């Protein structure tokens, strides 16, 4: 079982995330490698917001392959190269997560695996057996 919480003694979340999620009971975990904004055909959009969209879709495809869905995500870690419009990024992520608010960390990094990548997102998911 997953319990999503935002303690009253901690500031309200700044975006589509929860401060903590406690997992108890008989749950199976899925831990994903970082997903980049590469489409299935190998192309990578130049726009970093599009890369976020594609990376999240890659996460959702991985979830479906494991018989999970967006509601099973418990943690997302975003690695971004350079500034990306915060309001647009938050709006995009909120729409993709469909109201779901997993734990989240965002880091700005100097570079990723190759210069074409501006975004990488890794994910943890959990589902009751």
WOGI-V887510 format. One record per helix or strand of 2 or more residues. SS is the DSSP state (H for helix, E for strand). FROM is the first residue (numbers start at 1). LEN is the number of residues. If there is no record, write none. Layout:
# WOGI-V887510
SS;FROM;LEN
SS;FROM;LEN
This chain:
# WOGI-V887510
E;2;4
E;20;4
E;27;5
E;35;2
H;48;18
H;70;3
E;73;8
H;86;12
E;103;6
E;119;10
